[in-house]
Amino acid sequence: MAANAERLTLLLSPTAERGNTMRRVRYQVACSLDGYIAAPDGGYDWIVIDPDIDFAAMFAQYDTLLMGRVTYELMKKNGEVYPGMQTIVFSRTLRPADHPDVTIVSDRIKEKIDELRALPGRDIWVFGGGQLFRSLLELGCVDTVEPAIIPIVLGKGIPMIPPTDVRSPLELTGYRLYEKTGTWLMEYAIRKGAAQSLPGAVP
């Protein structure tokens, strides 16, 4: 267990320290055992915070946040800010002039992600929003899926990923158990070039 915890720590270290030339796009998210990231009303008070999780180190891995409109508006309503982070919001309805503190992207999504990957910096966090994760996954723009499995069955809620026509094989690259709360943090790399359209999918 200790060796796997150490491996996950190394995998989650900032890009500059790993020596990689290409930034990763990572979907790191807390979810229930039955695959929900929020209650039906968007609530997340069911998420237990393990005292052994180093949130400062977690946020230090990233310098860019990607989010959909709903997540962005919820963060804005709650007064949540992340200094030093570039925030990019994917929306076809928000006007850039009304939100000068973030970058609004409405089209050319894959091109924008490719541009971000090529820039120097740390990794890129798909910060909440199953709809956005699905869109980026279908475009081949996500490198890792990293669920923190909270020991609860919600029964219903907002899914980690809505139904998709793409099947994406994963490879387990690290994991850690936080024993005080029973939370599992997993890291899966998406096997590039192995995605398949499901039977009956619209091309």
N, C-alpha and C positions, 0 to 999 in steps of 0.2 A: 504493500500500500504506500509506504514512504517513497519508493522509487517512482511510482506513478504520480504521486503528488508533486514530486520534484520535476518530473517530465512536463506536467501541465503548467507548472510555474514558469519553466523555460519557454514553453510554447506561447504563453500569454505575455511574455516580456515585450517591451517596445521594439518596433521594427529596427530602429537604429542599432540596438544592442544585439539583435539576431544577425545583423549583417546582410539582410535581404535587400535587394534592389527594388523589388516590387511590393507595394503596400497591399495588404489583404483587406478584403471586404468581409466583415464577420457579423453574423447574426447572433448576438449574445443576449439571452433573454431569460427571465424567470418564468416558469410555467408549472401548472399543476400536473399531477401524475397522469391525468386524463387529457392533457394537451391543451389547456387553456391558459392564456396570458393575462386575462382579466375576467371579472365577473360580467354578467350580461349588461350591467349598468356602467361598465368600465372600471369598477372598483378593484383595488389591489391590496386591500387591508389584510387579506389572507396570506400575503407573502411574509414569511418569518425571516428575520434578519439574523444570520448566524454571526456571533461575535468574532469568530475567527476569519471572516472574510475581510480582506484588506481592500476597501473600496478606493482608497487613494491610489494604490498600486493598479487596481483595475482600470480606473479612468486614465492613468498615466500611459496606458497602452495605446491610446487613441488621441487624435487631434481633429477628427472630423466626425460629425454625426449626420446620419441620413434618416429622415423620418417622413411619414405621410402627413397630410393636412390634419387629420383627427388627433394624432399624437402631438403635433405642434401646438394646436389650439388648446389642448388639455394642459400641456406644459405652461403655456403662456397664461392661462387662467389661474394655474396654481402658483405662478411666480417662480417657476423653476428655471434657473439659468446655469450655464456651464461656461465659466470664464475660460478663455483660451481655446475654446472649441469653435471650429468653423461649422456652422449649422446649415444644412441643405435640406430644403423642404420640397417634396414632389407633389405638385398640385396643379390642376388645370383651372382652378377657380380663384386662387389667391392672386392679388395684384402685387408685383414686386415693389411698386411705389408705396404701398401701405405697410410693408414689412422690411424696412431698410436694414435691420440688424441680421437678417438671414438671406440666403440665396434661394430664390424660388426657381424651380426647374419644372417646365411643363411639357417638354418634348426632348427628343434626342437623348433619352435616358442612358442607353448603353454608351454612347459617345462621351457623355459627361462622366460616367463612371470610369471609362478607360482613361480619360484625361486626369482624373483624380489619382488613379493608380500610378500614373507615370510621374507625378510630382513627388519631390522628396518629402518625407514626413513619417508619421506613425500610421498605425492601422486605421481603418474606416469602420465605424460602428453603425450597423443597421439598428437604429435605436427604437425598438418597439414598432408595432404595426405589422400584423400578419399579412395584410393586403400588399404592402410594399415589399415585404420579404418574398411573397409569391411572385410578384412582377419581376423582381431582380433575379430570382432563381430561374424563372422561365427564360430570361435573357442571358443566362450564364454568367451573371455578374457577382455571385456570392462564392466565397472561398471556403468558409467554415460555418457550421451550425453549432452553437454552444448553449444548450439549454441548462439552466439551473433547475433541477427537478425538485419542487417543493412538495413535501409529503402531505398532500391533501387531494381529495377527489372533489372537484367543484360540481360535477354533474352537467353543467352547461355554462356557456360564457363565450368569450371572444377567442377563437382558436389561434394557436401558434402559427398555423398556416391554413388558409381557406382551401377548399378543394382545387386541385390543379390537374392539368392534363399531362404533366411531365413527371416521370419517375426518375429520381436522382439518387444513384448509389452513393453511400457514404463510407468513410473509413474512420474508425475510432483512432484518434491520435493522442488522447489524454483524458484523465478523469481524476476526480477527487471527491471523497466523502467528507462532509462537514458533520462530525459525529454529534455535536451538541444539539443540532436541530434535525438531523437526518436528511439534509439537503445534499443531493448529488450534483456536481458540476461536471458536465461532459463536453468533450470537444470532438467533433467529427469534421474531417475534411471532405469536401465534395469532390468526387472523382471526376475530373475534367474529361469531357468527351464521352462520358458513359451515360449521360442522360438520354432517356427514351420517351417518346410520345406514347401515351397509353392508347390501347385500342379504342377506336371510336372518336379520338380527339380530332378537332377541326384543325387542319394544317394551316 
